[in-house]
Amino acid sequence: MKDLSKIVVFAVLVLALAPFGGFWIVALIGAGLLVLPVGAVIAKFFPKTWHRIEEGIFDKTHAMPAP
């Protein structure tokens, strides 16, 4: 009986928090759909700026100190 109550509590918790999870999934996908065209425009019209952005994102030397 104790296990059944744990399962019921977990199911209610999942159902209560599901809308919040759905909101964040939709929000992140929407933000991604907005950022992709903006990045394409920057890359097209400002290639030097885009190159600096890429270096900042993909350059690992600034994130990790030298041994």
CHARMM-style PDB file with segment names, atoms N, HN, CA, C and O in Angstrom:
ATOM      1  N   MET     1       0.823  -1.193   0.000  1.00  0.00      PROA
ATOM      2  CA  MET     1       0.000   0.000   0.000  1.00  0.00      PROA
ATOM      3  C   MET     1       0.868   1.258   0.000  1.00  0.00      PROA
ATOM      4  O   MET     1       0.506   2.279  -0.585  1.00  0.00      PROA
ATOM      5  N   LYS     2       2.014   1.165   0.664  1.00  0.00      PROA
ATOM      6  HN  LYS     2       2.308   0.336   1.140  1.00  0.00      PROA
ATOM      7  CA  LYS     2       2.922   2.307   0.736  1.00  0.00      PROA
ATOM      8  C   LYS     2       3.471   2.650  -0.652  1.00  0.00      PROA
ATOM      9  O   LYS     2       3.597   3.824  -1.002  1.00  0.00      PROA
ATOM     10  N   ASP     3       3.795   1.621  -1.440  1.00  0.00      PROA
ATOM     11  HN  ASP     3       3.692   0.668  -1.156  1.00  0.00      PROA
ATOM     12  CA  ASP     3       4.302   1.854  -2.794  1.00  0.00      PROA
ATOM     13  C   ASP     3       3.238   2.463  -3.693  1.00  0.00      PROA
ATOM     14  O   ASP     3       3.532   3.314  -4.533  1.00  0.00      PROA
ATOM     15  N   LEU     4       2.001   2.021  -3.510  1.00  0.00      PROA
ATOM     16  HN  LEU     4       1.763   1.330  -2.828  1.00  0.00      PROA
ATOM     17  CA  LEU     4       0.905   2.566  -4.308  1.00  0.00      PROA
ATOM     18  C   LEU     4       0.719   4.058  -4.036  1.00  0.00      PROA
ATOM     19  O   LEU     4       0.461   4.831  -4.958  1.00  0.00      PROA
ATOM     20  N   SER     5       0.849   4.459  -2.780  1.00  0.00      PROA
ATOM     21  HN  SER     5       1.058   3.831  -2.031  1.00  0.00      PROA
ATOM     22  CA  SER     5       0.703   5.882  -2.452  1.00  0.00      PROA
ATOM     23  C   SER     5       1.848   6.697  -3.052  1.00  0.00      PROA
ATOM     24  O   SER     5       1.636   7.832  -3.478  1.00  0.00      PROA
ATOM     25  N   LYS     6       3.044   6.142  -3.090  1.00  0.00      PROA
ATOM     26  HN  LYS     6       3.216   5.220  -2.744  1.00  0.00      PROA
ATOM     27  CA  LYS     6       4.173   6.839  -3.718  1.00  0.00      PROA
ATOM     28  C   LYS     6       3.937   7.016  -5.214  1.00  0.00      PROA
ATOM     29  O   LYS     6       4.235   8.072  -5.773  1.00  0.00      PROA
ATOM     30  N   ILE     7       3.406   5.991  -5.854  1.00  0.00      PROA
ATOM     31  HN  ILE     7       3.163   5.134  -5.400  1.00  0.00      PROA
ATOM     32  CA  ILE     7       3.119   6.067  -7.290  1.00  0.00      PROA
ATOM     33  C   ILE     7       2.051   7.117  -7.563  1.00  0.00      PROA
ATOM     34  O   ILE     7       2.160   7.883  -8.521  1.00  0.00      PROA
ATOM     35  N   VAL     8       1.019   7.154  -6.726  1.00  0.00      PROA
ATOM     36  HN  VAL     8       0.930   6.532  -5.948  1.00  0.00      PROA
ATOM     37  CA  VAL     8      -0.058   8.131  -6.905  1.00  0.00      PROA
ATOM     38  C   VAL     8       0.470   9.547  -6.706  1.00  0.00      PROA
ATOM     39  O   VAL     8       0.145  10.439  -7.488  1.00  0.00      PROA
ATOM     40  N   VAL     9       1.271   9.763  -5.683  1.00  0.00      PROA
ATOM     41  HN  VAL     9       1.535   9.038  -5.047  1.00  0.00      PROA
ATOM     42  CA  VAL     9       1.841  11.093  -5.436  1.00  0.00      PROA
ATOM     43  C   VAL     9       2.735  11.506  -6.595  1.00  0.00      PROA
ATOM     44  O   VAL     9       2.682  12.656  -7.030  1.00  0.00      PROA
ATOM     45  N   PHE    10       3.544  10.605  -7.096  1.00  0.00      PROA
ATOM     46  HN  PHE    10       3.587   9.671  -6.743  1.00  0.00      PROA
ATOM     47  CA  PHE    10       4.415  10.922  -8.226  1.00  0.00      PROA
ATOM     48  C   PHE    10       3.602  11.250  -9.474  1.00  0.00      PROA
ATOM     49  O   PHE    10       3.940  12.182 -10.203  1.00  0.00      PROA
ATOM     50  N   ALA    11       2.536  10.496  -9.726  1.00  0.00      PROA
ATOM     51  HN  ALA    11       2.261   9.738  -9.134  1.00  0.00      PROA
ATOM     52  CA  ALA    11       1.688  10.751 -10.896  1.00  0.00      PROA
ATOM     53  C   ALA    11       1.016  12.113 -10.800  1.00  0.00      PROA
ATOM     54  O   ALA    11       0.944  12.838 -11.792  1.00  0.00      PROA
ATOM     55  N   VAL    12       0.526  12.466  -9.626  1.00  0.00      PROA
ATOM     56  HN  VAL    12       0.584  11.877  -8.820  1.00  0.00      PROA
ATOM     57  CA  VAL    12      -0.104  13.778  -9.438  1.00  0.00      PROA
ATOM     58  C   VAL    12       0.927  14.885  -9.615  1.00  0.00      PROA
ATOM     59  O   VAL    12       0.630  15.918 -10.213  1.00  0.00      PROA
ATOM     60  N   LEU    13       2.117  14.680  -9.107  1.00  0.00      PROA
ATOM     61  HN  LEU    13       2.359  13.841  -8.621  1.00  0.00      PROA
ATOM     62  CA  LEU    13       3.183  15.675  -9.254  1.00  0.00      PROA
ATOM     63  C   LEU    13       3.555  15.871 -10.719  1.00  0.00      PROA
ATOM     64  O   LEU    13       3.735  17.003 -11.168  1.00  0.00      PROA
ATOM     65  N   VAL    14       3.669  14.792 -11.455  1.00  0.00      PROA
ATOM     66  HN  VAL    14       3.523  13.872 -11.090  1.00  0.00      PROA
ATOM     67  CA  VAL    14       3.990  14.884 -12.886  1.00  0.00      PROA
ATOM     68  C   VAL    14       2.884  15.616 -13.631  1.00  0.00      PROA
ATOM     69  O   VAL    14       3.166  16.468 -14.474  1.00  0.00      PROA
ATOM     70  N   LEU    15       1.640  15.299 -13.333  1.00  0.00      PROA
ATOM     71  HN  LEU    15       1.411  14.607 -12.648  1.00  0.00      PROA
ATOM     72  CA  LEU    15       0.521  15.972 -13.995  1.00  0.00      PROA
ATOM     73  C   LEU    15       0.457  17.451 -13.627  1.00  0.00      PROA
ATOM     74  O   LEU    15       0.075  18.277 -14.456  1.00  0.00      PROA
ATOM     75  N   ALA    16       0.821  17.790 -12.408  1.00  0.00      PROA
ATOM     76  HN  ALA    16       1.131  17.119 -11.734  1.00  0.00      PROA
ATOM     77  CA  ALA    16       0.784  19.191 -11.987  1.00  0.00      PROA
ATOM     78  C   ALA    16       1.899  20.000 -12.638  1.00  0.00      PROA
ATOM     79  O   ALA    16       1.699  21.171 -12.963  1.00  0.00      PROA
ATOM     80  N   LEU    17       3.064  19.399 -12.833  1.00  0.00      PROA
ATOM     81  HN  LEU    17       3.226  18.448 -12.569  1.00  0.00      PROA
ATOM     82  CA  LEU    17       4.211  20.130 -13.384  1.00  0.00      PROA
ATOM     83  C   LEU    17       4.315  20.044 -14.900  1.00  0.00      PROA
ATOM     84  O   LEU    17       5.140  20.742 -15.491  1.00  0.00      PROA
ATOM     85  N   ALA    18       3.515  19.221 -15.540  1.00  0.00      PROA
ATOM     86  HN  ALA    18       2.846  18.654 -15.060  1.00  0.00      PROA
ATOM     87  CA  ALA    18       3.593  19.049 -16.994  1.00  0.00      PROA
ATOM     88  C   ALA    18       3.371  20.343 -17.771  1.00  0.00      PROA
ATOM     89  O   ALA    18       4.084  20.572 -18.748  1.00  0.00      PROA
ATOM     90  N   PRO    19       2.421  21.203 -17.395  1.00  0.00      PROA
ATOM     91  CA  PRO    19       2.258  22.449 -18.161  1.00  0.00      PROA
ATOM     92  C   PRO    19       3.494  23.341 -18.135  1.00  0.00      PROA
ATOM     93  O   PRO    19       3.800  24.004 -19.126  1.00  0.00      PROA
ATOM     94  N   PHE    20       4.206  23.363 -17.013  1.00  0.00      PROA
ATOM     95  HN  PHE    20       3.958  22.824 -16.208  1.00  0.00      PROA
ATOM     96  CA  PHE    20       5.419  24.178 -16.939  1.00  0.00      PROA
ATOM     97  C   PHE    20       6.501  23.637 -17.867  1.00  0.00      PROA
ATOM     98  O   PHE    20       7.195  24.404 -18.533  1.00  0.00      PROA
ATOM     99  N   GLY    21       6.640  22.322 -17.907  1.00  0.00      PROA
ATOM    100  HN  GLY    21       6.076  21.699 -17.365  1.00  0.00      PROA
ATOM    101  CA  GLY    21       7.610  21.714 -18.819  1.00  0.00      PROA
ATOM    102  C   GLY    21       7.262  21.966 -20.265  1.00  0.00      PROA
ATOM    103  O   GLY    21       8.137  22.257 -21.081  1.00  0.00      PROA
ATOM    104  N   GLY    22       5.982  21.855 -20.585  1.00  0.00      PROA
ATOM    105  HN  GLY    22       5.272  21.619 -19.922  1.00  0.00      PROA
ATOM    106  CA  GLY    22       5.537  22.130 -21.950  1.00  0.00      PROA
ATOM    107  C   GLY    22       5.788  23.567 -22.353  1.00  0.00      PROA
ATOM    108  O   GLY    22       6.174  23.845 -23.489  1.00  0.00      PROA
ATOM    109  N   PHE    23       5.566  24.484 -21.414  1.00  0.00      PROA
ATOM    110  HN  PHE    23       5.252  24.258 -20.492  1.00  0.00      PROA
ATOM    111  CA  PHE    23       5.829  25.898 -21.696  1.00  0.00      PROA
ATOM    112  C   PHE    23       7.292  26.113 -22.060  1.00  0.00      PROA
ATOM    113  O   PHE    23       7.592  26.794 -23.041  1.00  0.00      PROA
ATOM    114  N   TRP    24       8.204  25.541 -21.281  1.00  0.00      PROA
ATOM    115  HN  TRP    24       7.960  24.988 -20.484  1.00  0.00      PROA
ATOM    116  CA  TRP    24       9.628  25.765 -21.537  1.00  0.00      PROA
ATOM    117  C   TRP    24      10.074  25.107 -22.833  1.00  0.00      PROA
ATOM    118  O   TRP    24      10.929  25.650 -23.533  1.00  0.00      PROA
ATOM    119  N   ILE    25       9.518  23.959 -23.165  1.00  0.00      PROA
ATOM    120  HN  ILE    25       8.824  23.518 -22.596  1.00  0.00      PROA
ATOM    121  CA  ILE    25       9.868  23.312 -24.435  1.00  0.00      PROA
ATOM    122  C   ILE    25       9.448  24.185 -25.605  1.00  0.00      PROA
ATOM    123  O   ILE    25      10.223  24.403 -26.535  1.00  0.00      PROA
ATOM    124  N   VAL    26       8.214  24.687 -25.556  1.00  0.00      PROA
ATOM    125  HN  VAL    26       7.583  24.510 -24.800  1.00  0.00      PROA
ATOM    126  CA  VAL    26       7.721  25.551 -26.633  1.00  0.00      PROA
ATOM    127  C   VAL    26       8.507  26.855 -26.679  1.00  0.00      PROA
ATOM    128  O   VAL    26       8.823  27.346 -27.762  1.00  0.00      PROA
ATOM    129  N   ALA    27       8.824  27.419 -25.522  1.00  0.00      PROA
ATOM    130  HN  ALA    27       8.567  27.020 -24.641  1.00  0.00      PROA
ATOM    131  CA  ALA    27       9.564  28.681 -25.478  1.00  0.00      PROA
ATOM    132  C   ALA    27      10.966  28.523 -26.061  1.00  0.00      PROA
ATOM    133  O   ALA    27      11.424  29.389 -26.807  1.00  0.00      PROA
ATOM    134  N   LEU    28      11.645  27.441 -25.737  1.00  0.00      PROA
ATOM    135  HN  LEU    28      11.273  26.738 -25.131  1.00  0.00      PROA
ATOM    136  CA  LEU    28      13.001  27.240 -26.252  1.00  0.00      PROA
ATOM    137  C   LEU    28      13.000  26.971 -27.752  1.00  0.00      PROA
ATOM    138  O   LEU    28      13.885  27.441 -28.466  1.00  0.00      PROA
ATOM    139  N   ILE    29      12.023  26.225 -28.230  1.00  0.00      PROA
ATOM    140  HN  ILE    29      11.303  25.843 -27.649  1.00  0.00      PROA
ATOM    141  CA  ILE    29      11.930  25.994 -29.676  1.00  0.00      PROA
ATOM    142  C   ILE    29      11.628  27.300 -30.397  1.00  0.00      PROA
ATOM    143  O   ILE    29      12.208  27.579 -31.446  1.00  0.00      PROA
ATOM    144  N   GLY    30      10.725  28.100 -29.843  1.00  0.00      PROA
ATOM    145  HN  GLY    30      10.253  27.873 -28.990  1.00  0.00      PROA
ATOM    146  CA  GLY    30      10.411  29.399 -30.441  1.00  0.00      PROA
ATOM    147  C   GLY    30      11.606  30.328 -30.461  1.00  0.00      PROA
ATOM    148  O   GLY    30      11.831  31.032 -31.445  1.00  0.00      PROA
ATOM    149  N   ALA    31      12.374  30.336 -29.384  1.00  0.00      PROA
ATOM    150  HN  ALA    31      12.191  29.764 -28.585  1.00  0.00      PROA
ATOM    151  CA  ALA    31      13.573  31.173 -29.343  1.00  0.00      PROA
ATOM    152  C   ALA    31      14.587  30.700 -30.378  1.00  0.00      PROA
ATOM    153  O   ALA    31      15.243  31.516 -31.025  1.00  0.00      PROA
ATOM    154  N   GLY    32      14.716  29.398 -30.534  1.00  0.00      PROA
ATOM    155  HN  GLY    32      14.183  28.735 -30.009  1.00  0.00      PROA
ATOM    156  CA  GLY    32      15.629  28.868 -31.549  1.00  0.00      PROA
ATOM    157  C   GLY    32      15.210  29.246 -32.949  1.00  0.00      PROA
ATOM    158  O   GLY    32      16.049  29.559 -33.794  1.00  0.00      PROA
ATOM    159  N   LEU    33      13.902  29.217 -33.201  1.00  0.00      PROA
ATOM    160  HN  LEU    33      13.220  28.962 -32.515  1.00  0.00      PROA
ATOM    161  CA  LEU    33      13.413  29.601 -34.526  1.00  0.00      PROA
ATOM    162  C   LEU    33      13.618  31.086 -34.792  1.00  0.00      PROA
ATOM    163  O   LEU    33      13.713  31.495 -35.949  1.00  0.00      PROA
ATOM    164  N   LEU    34      13.687  31.892 -33.750  1.00  0.00      PROA
ATOM    165  HN  LEU    34      13.609  31.559 -32.810  1.00  0.00      PROA
ATOM    166  CA  LEU    34      13.961  33.315 -33.919  1.00  0.00      PROA
ATOM    167  C   LEU    34      15.456  33.567 -34.102  1.00  0.00      PROA
ATOM    168  O   LEU    34      15.848  34.405 -34.915  1.00  0.00      PROA
ATOM    169  N   VAL    35      16.283  32.857 -33.362  1.00  0.00      PROA
ATOM    170  HN  VAL    35      15.966  32.177 -32.702  1.00  0.00      PROA
ATOM    171  CA  VAL    35      17.728  33.104 -33.380  1.00  0.00      PROA
ATOM    172  C   VAL    35      18.370  32.632 -34.682  1.00  0.00      PROA
ATOM    173  O   VAL    35      19.318  33.257 -35.156  1.00  0.00      PROA
ATOM    174  N   LEU    36      17.881  31.555 -35.264  1.00  0.00      PROA
ATOM    175  HN  LEU    36      17.110  31.046 -34.879  1.00  0.00      PROA
ATOM    176  CA  LEU    36      18.491  31.048 -36.494  1.00  0.00      PROA
ATOM    177  C   LEU    36      18.454  32.057 -37.642  1.00  0.00      PROA
ATOM    178  O   LEU    36      19.492  32.281 -38.264  1.00  0.00      PROA
ATOM    179  N   PRO    37      17.313  32.679 -37.956  1.00  0.00      PROA
ATOM    180  CA  PRO    37      17.324  33.677 -39.036  1.00  0.00      PROA
ATOM    181  C   PRO    37      18.147  34.915 -38.691  1.00  0.00      PROA
ATOM    182  O   PRO    37      18.773  35.510 -39.569  1.00  0.00      PROA
ATOM    183  N   VAL    38      18.148  35.303 -37.420  1.00  0.00      PROA
ATOM    184  HN  VAL    38      17.640  34.820 -36.707  1.00  0.00      PROA
ATOM    185  CA  VAL    38      18.960  36.459 -37.016  1.00  0.00      PROA
ATOM    186  C   VAL    38      20.436  36.147 -37.230  1.00  0.00      PROA
ATOM    187  O   VAL    38      21.183  36.994 -37.719  1.00  0.00      PROA
ATOM    188  N   GLY    39      20.859  34.948 -36.871  1.00  0.00      PROA
ATOM    189  HN  GLY    39      20.252  34.259 -36.474  1.00  0.00      PROA
ATOM    190  CA  GLY    39      22.240  34.545 -37.103  1.00  0.00      PROA
ATOM    191  C   GLY    39      22.586  34.498 -38.577  1.00  0.00      PROA
ATOM    192  O   GLY    39      23.694  34.863 -38.971  1.00  0.00      PROA
ATOM    193  N   ALA    40      21.645  34.051 -39.393  1.00  0.00      PROA
ATOM    194  HN  ALA    40      20.745  33.754 -39.074  1.00  0.00      PROA
ATOM    195  CA  ALA    40      21.887  34.008 -40.841  1.00  0.00      PROA
ATOM    196  C   ALA    40      22.039  35.411 -41.415  1.00  0.00      PROA
ATOM    197  O   ALA    40      22.876  35.634 -42.290  1.00  0.00      PROA
ATOM    198  N   VAL    41      21.243  36.353 -40.936  1.00  0.00      PROA
ATOM    199  HN  VAL    41      20.562  36.172 -40.226  1.00  0.00      PROA
ATOM    200  CA  VAL    41      21.347  37.741 -41.409  1.00  0.00      PROA
ATOM    201  C   VAL    41      22.679  38.345 -40.994  1.00  0.00      PROA
ATOM    202  O   VAL    41      23.330  39.016 -41.796  1.00  0.00      PROA
ATOM    203  N   ILE    42      23.090  38.118 -39.765  1.00  0.00      PROA
ATOM    204  HN  ILE    42      22.561  37.573 -39.114  1.00  0.00      PROA
ATOM    205  CA  ILE    42      24.384  38.642 -39.307  1.00  0.00      PROA
ATOM    206  C   ILE    42      25.513  38.035 -40.129  1.00  0.00      PROA
ATOM    207  O   ILE    42      26.431  38.745 -40.539  1.00  0.00      PROA
ATOM    208  N   ALA    43      25.452  36.731 -40.374  1.00  0.00      PROA
ATOM    209  HN  ALA    43      24.706  36.154 -40.041  1.00  0.00      PROA
ATOM    210  CA  ALA    43      26.501  36.074 -41.153  1.00  0.00      PROA
ATOM    211  C   ALA    43      26.549  36.593 -42.584  1.00  0.00      PROA
ATOM    212  O   ALA    43      27.626  36.689 -43.173  1.00  0.00      PROA
ATOM    213  N   LYS    44      25.403  36.923 -43.143  1.00  0.00      PROA
ATOM    214  HN  LYS    44      24.528  36.845 -42.665  1.00  0.00      PROA
ATOM    215  CA  LYS    44      25.345  37.387 -44.534  1.00  0.00      PROA
ATOM    216  C   LYS    44      25.860  38.815 -44.679  1.00  0.00      PROA
ATOM    217  O   LYS    44      26.678  39.094 -45.556  1.00  0.00      PROA
ATOM    218  N   PHE    45      25.390  39.714 -43.831  1.00  0.00      PROA
ATOM    219  HN  PHE    45      24.725  39.487 -43.119  1.00  0.00      PROA
ATOM    220  CA  PHE    45      25.691  41.133 -44.003  1.00  0.00      PROA
ATOM    221  C   PHE    45      26.887  41.625 -43.190  1.00  0.00      PROA
ATOM    222  O   PHE    45      27.477  42.653 -43.522  1.00  0.00      PROA
ATOM    223  N   PHE    46      27.249  40.903 -42.132  1.00  0.00      PROA
ATOM    224  HN  PHE    46      26.770  40.068 -41.862  1.00  0.00      PROA
ATOM    225  CA  PHE    46      28.381  41.293 -41.295  1.00  0.00      PROA
ATOM    226  C   PHE    46      29.288  40.084 -41.065  1.00  0.00      PROA
ATOM    227  O   PHE    46      29.328  39.551 -39.956  1.00  0.00      PROA
ATOM    228  N   PRO    47      30.016  39.644 -42.095  1.00  0.00      PROA
ATOM    229  CA  PRO    47      30.801  38.406 -41.953  1.00  0.00      PROA
ATOM    230  C   PRO    47      31.918  38.506 -40.912  1.00  0.00      PROA
ATOM    231  O   PRO    47      32.217  37.522 -40.237  1.00  0.00      PROA
ATOM    232  N   LYS    48      32.538  39.681 -40.774  1.00  0.00      PROA
ATOM    233  HN  LYS    48      32.295  40.481 -41.323  1.00  0.00      PROA
ATOM    234  CA  LYS    48      33.607  39.807 -39.769  1.00  0.00      PROA
ATOM    235  C   LYS    48      33.043  39.702 -38.356  1.00  0.00      PROA
ATOM    236  O   LYS    48      33.644  39.070 -37.486  1.00  0.00      PROA
ATOM    237  N   THR    49      31.896  40.318 -38.136  1.00  0.00      PROA
ATOM    238  HN  THR    49      31.409  40.831 -38.842  1.00  0.00      PROA
ATOM    239  CA  THR    49      31.255  40.221 -36.824  1.00  0.00      PROA
ATOM    240  C   THR    49      30.857  38.780 -36.534  1.00  0.00      PROA
ATOM    241  O   THR    49      31.038  38.295 -35.418  1.00  0.00      PROA
ATOM    242  N   TRP    50      30.318  38.101 -37.533  1.00  0.00      PROA
ATOM    243  HN  TRP    50      30.171  38.495 -38.440  1.00  0.00      PROA
ATOM    244  CA  TRP    50      29.922  36.705 -37.349  1.00  0.00      PROA
ATOM    245  C   TRP    50      31.133  35.836 -37.045  1.00  0.00      PROA
ATOM    246  O   TRP    50      31.051  34.914 -36.233  1.00  0.00      PROA
ATOM    247  N   HSD    51      32.248  36.123 -37.688  1.00  0.00      PROA
ATOM    248  HN  HSD    51      32.315  36.872 -38.348  1.00  0.00      PROA
ATOM    249  CA  HSD    51      33.469  35.356 -37.429  1.00  0.00      PROA
ATOM    250  C   HSD    51      33.915  35.550 -35.976  1.00  0.00      PROA
ATOM    251  O   HSD    51      34.343  34.595 -35.327  1.00  0.00      PROA
ATOM    252  N   ARG    52      33.818  36.770 -35.469  1.00  0.00      PROA
ATOM    253  HN  ARG    52      33.471  37.545 -35.996  1.00  0.00      PROA
ATOM    254  CA  ARG    52      34.182  37.026 -34.067  1.00  0.00      PROA
ATOM    255  C   ARG    52      33.239  36.296 -33.115  1.00  0.00      PROA
ATOM    256  O   ARG    52      33.671  35.779 -32.085  1.00  0.00      PROA
ATOM    257  N   ILE    53      31.946  36.252 -33.458  1.00  0.00      PROA
ATOM    258  HN  ILE    53      31.595  36.672 -34.295  1.00  0.00      PROA
ATOM    259  CA  ILE    53      30.983  35.529 -32.624  1.00  0.00      PROA
ATOM    260  C   ILE    53      31.312  34.040 -32.614  1.00  0.00      PROA
ATOM    261  O   ILE    53      31.292  33.403 -31.561  1.00  0.00      PROA
ATOM    262  N   GLU    54      31.615  33.487 -33.785  1.00  0.00      PROA
ATOM    263  HN  GLU    54      31.631  34.005 -34.640  1.00  0.00      PROA
ATOM    264  CA  GLU    54      31.976  32.068 -33.860  1.00  0.00      PROA
ATOM    265  C   GLU    54      33.232  31.781 -33.056  1.00  0.00      PROA
ATOM    266  O   GLU    54      33.297  30.774 -32.351  1.00  0.00      PROA
ATOM    267  N   GLU    55      34.225  32.646 -33.151  1.00  0.00      PROA
ATOM    268  HN  GLU    55      34.173  33.464 -33.724  1.00  0.00      PROA
ATOM    269  CA  GLU    55      35.448  32.435 -32.379  1.00  0.00      PROA
ATOM    270  C   GLU    55      35.152  32.454 -30.883  1.00  0.00      PROA
ATOM    271  O   GLU    55      35.696  31.648 -30.127  1.00  0.00      PROA
ATOM    272  N   GLY    56      34.297  33.366 -30.462  1.00  0.00      PROA
ATOM    273  HN  GLY    56      33.855  34.020 -31.076  1.00  0.00      PROA
ATOM    274  CA  GLY    56      33.950  33.446 -29.049  1.00  0.00      PROA
ATOM    275  C   GLY    56      33.196  32.228 -28.554  1.00  0.00      PROA
ATOM    276  O   GLY    56      33.366  31.811 -27.408  1.00  0.00      PROA
ATOM    277  N   ILE    57      32.367  31.658 -29.409  1.00  0.00      PROA
ATOM    278  HN  ILE    57      32.229  31.997 -30.340  1.00  0.00      PROA
ATOM    279  CA  ILE    57      31.571  30.500 -28.999  1.00  0.00      PROA
ATOM    280  C   ILE    57      32.394  29.219 -29.046  1.00  0.00      PROA
ATOM    281  O   ILE    57      32.357  28.417 -28.113  1.00  0.00      PROA
ATOM    282  N   PHE    58      33.133  29.030 -30.127  1.00  0.00      PROA
ATOM    283  HN  PHE    58      33.164  29.682 -30.885  1.00  0.00      PROA
ATOM    284  CA  PHE    58      33.801  27.750 -30.349  1.00  0.00      PROA
ATOM    285  C   PHE    58      35.250  27.706 -29.886  1.00  0.00      PROA
ATOM    286  O   PHE    58      35.863  26.639 -29.893  1.00  0.00      PROA
ATOM    287  N   ASP    59      35.805  28.832 -29.488  1.00  0.00      PROA
ATOM    288  HN  ASP    59      35.308  29.699 -29.482  1.00  0.00      PROA
ATOM    289  CA  ASP    59      37.184  28.853 -29.013  1.00  0.00      PROA
ATOM    290  C   ASP    59      37.212  28.346 -27.579  1.00  0.00      PROA
ATOM    291  O   ASP    59      36.593  28.942 -26.698  1.00  0.00      PROA
ATOM    292  N   LYS    60      37.908  27.276 -27.345  1.00  0.00      PROA
ATOM    293  HN  LYS    60      38.411  26.792 -28.061  1.00  0.00      PROA
ATOM    294  CA  LYS    60      37.930  26.666 -26.019  1.00  0.00      PROA
ATOM    295  C   LYS    60      39.062  27.200 -25.142  1.00  0.00      PROA
ATOM    296  O   LYS    60      39.107  26.888 -23.952  1.00  0.00      PROA
ATOM    297  N   THR    61      39.968  27.989 -25.693  1.00  0.00      PROA
ATOM    298  HN  THR    61      39.931  28.243 -26.659  1.00  0.00      PROA
ATOM    299  CA  THR    61      41.115  28.412 -24.897  1.00  0.00      PROA
ATOM    300  C   THR    61      40.728  29.399 -23.813  1.00  0.00      PROA
ATOM    301  O   THR    61      41.369  29.422 -22.762  1.00  0.00      PROA
ATOM    302  N   HSD    62      39.702  30.219 -24.025  1.00  0.00      PROA
ATOM    303  HN  HSD    62      39.182  30.200 -24.879  1.00  0.00      PROA
ATOM    304  CA  HSD    62      39.330  31.184 -23.006  1.00  0.00      PROA
ATOM    305  C   HSD    62      38.565  30.540 -21.853  1.00  0.00      PROA
ATOM    306  O   HSD    62      38.541  31.090 -20.752  1.00  0.00      PROA
ATOM    307  N   ALA    63      37.948  29.398 -22.081  1.00  0.00      PROA
ATOM    308  HN  ALA    63      37.967  28.951 -22.975  1.00  0.00      PROA
ATOM    309  CA  ALA    63      37.147  28.757 -21.045  1.00  0.00      PROA
ATOM    310  C   ALA    63      37.986  27.854 -20.141  1.00  0.00      PROA
ATOM    311  O   ALA    63      37.621  27.617 -18.989  1.00  0.00      PROA
ATOM    312  N   MET    64      39.102  27.354 -20.656  1.00  0.00      PROA
ATOM    313  HN  MET    64      39.398  27.547 -21.592  1.00  0.00      PROA
ATOM    314  CA  MET    64      39.910  26.426 -19.877  1.00  0.00      PROA
ATOM    315  C   MET    64      41.304  27.013 -19.667  1.00  0.00      PROA
ATOM    316  O   MET    64      41.971  27.376 -20.636  1.00  0.00      PROA
ATOM    317  N   PRO    65      41.749  27.110 -18.424  1.00  0.00      PROA
ATOM    318  CA  PRO    65      43.094  27.635 -18.180  1.00  0.00      PROA
ATOM    319  C   PRO    65      44.174  26.659 -18.651  1.00  0.00      PROA
ATOM    320  O   PRO    65      43.962  25.448 -18.715  1.00  0.00      PROA
ATOM    321  N   ALA    66      45.314  27.214 -18.972  1.00  0.00      PROA
ATOM    322  HN  ALA    66      45.486  28.198 -18.920  1.00  0.00      PROA
ATOM    323  CA  ALA    66      46.435  26.381 -19.420  1.00  0.00      PROA
ATOM    324  C   ALA    66      46.982  25.584 -18.240  1.00  0.00      PROA
ATOM    325  O   ALA    66      47.026  26.091 -17.119  1.00  0.00      PROA
ATOM    326  N   PRO    67      47.400  24.340 -18.483  1.00  0.00      PROA
ATOM    327  CA  PRO    67      47.924  23.519 -17.372  1.00  0.00      PROA
ATOM    328  C   PRO    67      49.286  23.963 -16.911  1.00  0.00      PROA
ATOM    329  OT1 PRO    67      49.850  23.372 -15.990  1.00  0.00      PROA
TER     330      PRO     67
END
